[in-house]
Amino acid sequence: MAKMVMAEKMEIPAKGTLEFKPGGLHAMFEKPVAKLQVGDRMQVELLFDHAQKISMDCKVNPANARQFE
């Protein structure tokens, strides 16, 4: 059985990549300010060192998702 562990931060080496995917790294939202439904799209802002930000569009997938679109 897999065990989820919360990560306060993730380090990405210079010129490296980080991939969010079912069965791997993923984001879970606790206590969202709006009700989220499977299929909804939402803007997520990733915060990096030195106040760098990246905004990305994400789709809400079911908890048992095995692949992304």
JOGIMO-V950335 format. One line per field, one symbol per residue. ss: DSSP state (h for helix, s for strand, l for the rest). phi: phi as a letter, one per 30 degrees, with the letter a starting at -180 (. if undefined). psi: psi as a letter, one per 40 degrees, with the letter a starting at -180 (. if undefined). A space follows every 50 residues. Layout:
BEGIN
ss = ???
phi = ???
psi = ???
END
This chain:
BEGIN
ss = lllllllllllllllllllsllllslllllllllllllllssssssslhh hlsssssssllllllllll
phi = .dbcbdcdabccdeicbbccaeibdacbcchddbdccejdcbdbccccei idbbcbcbcdcdecdcacd
psi = hihhhhhdihhhiheaihhhiheahihhhhfieihhiheiiihhhhhiif fiihhihihhiideheii.
END
